Amino acid sequence: MNKIYGKISNIESEDYISIVEINTEIGNFFSLIVETPETADYLKKGKEINILFKETEVEILKNCFLEKNLNTFEGKILNMKKGKVLSKLVIEKKDLKIVSILTTKAVEILGIKENEKIYFYVKPNEIVIEAL
């Protein structure tokens, strides 16, 4: 599980759902959650939290035209372990290490190599907030 420390910087809610903006050392993440400030006391601007997301939810992009998209960040492949079916990539962004697990076929099709610049993306509905 990937874990990144952050602080809530903005919350927009409608009915029973919220989009929460979290400021982290690598940029702002957005999490879509089925809670509102009225139903969850941890949803407050300035609240310290961790964001959590599975390694299988980290998408890898090359030559990205979506770099200004929500939850899309530039990183570098620090190392990778290719298996027959799945591959594990460790992405470095500043001092953080983000792990992505994807099919080896996708790694081969994209031509991903160690020390290469890539972009990684995490869907807002795949990010869980852990209150601190």
ChimeraX attribute file (.defattr): number of C-alpha atoms within 10 A of each C-alpha:
attribute: neighborCount
match mode: 1-to-1
recipient: residues
	/A:1	12
	/A:2	18
	/A:3	18
	/A:4	18
	/A:5	16
	/A:6	22
	/A:7	20
	/A:8	23
	/A:9	17
	/A:10	15
	/A:11	18
	/A:12	12
	/A:13	16
	/A:14	9
	/A:15	8
	/A:16	12
	/A:17	15
	/A:18	19
	/A:19	19
	/A:20	25
	/A:21	21
	/A:22	25
	/A:23	19
	/A:24	17
	/A:25	13
	/A:26	15
	/A:27	11
	/A:28	18
	/A:29	23
	/A:30	23
	/A:31	22
	/A:32	20
	/A:33	18
	/A:34	14
	/A:35	18
	/A:36	21
	/A:37	16
	/A:38	10
	/A:39	11
	/A:40	10
	/A:41	10
	/A:42	18
	/A:43	21
	/A:44	16
	/A:45	15
	/A:46	14
	/A:47	14
	/A:48	18
	/A:49	20
	/A:50	19
	/A:51	22
	/A:52	16
	/A:53	21
	/A:54	17
	/A:55	18
	/A:56	15
	/A:57	19
	/A:58	22
	/A:59	15
	/A:60	24
	/A:61	19
	/A:62	14
	/A:63	9
	/A:64	15
	/A:65	9
	/A:66	13
	/A:67	15
	/A:68	9
	/A:69	10
	/A:70	16
	/A:71	18
	/A:72	22
	/A:73	22
	/A:74	19
	/A:75	22
	/A:76	21
	/A:77	21
	/A:78	18
	/A:79	15
	/A:80	19
	/A:81	12
	/A:82	16
	/A:83	11
	/A:84	8
	/A:85	10
	/A:86	15
	/A:87	18
	/A:88	19
	/A:89	26
	/A:90	20
	/A:91	26
	/A:92	18
	/A:93	16
	/A:94	11
	/A:95	8
	/A:96	15
	/A:97	18
	/A:98	23
	/A:99	23
	/A:100	21
	/A:101	21
	/A:102	19
	/A:103	16
	/A:104	18
	/A:105	15
	/A:106	14
	/A:107	19
	/A:108	12
	/A:109	9
	/A:110	12
	/A:111	10
	/A:112	19
	/A:113	16
	/A:114	14
	/A:115	14
	/A:116	14
	/A:117	17
	/A:118	18
	/A:119	21
	/A:120	21
	/A:121	18
	/A:122	22
	/A:123	17
	/A:124	18
	/A:125	13
	/A:126	17
	/A:127	22
	/A:128	16
	/A:129	23
	/A:130	14
	/A:131	13
	/A:132	9
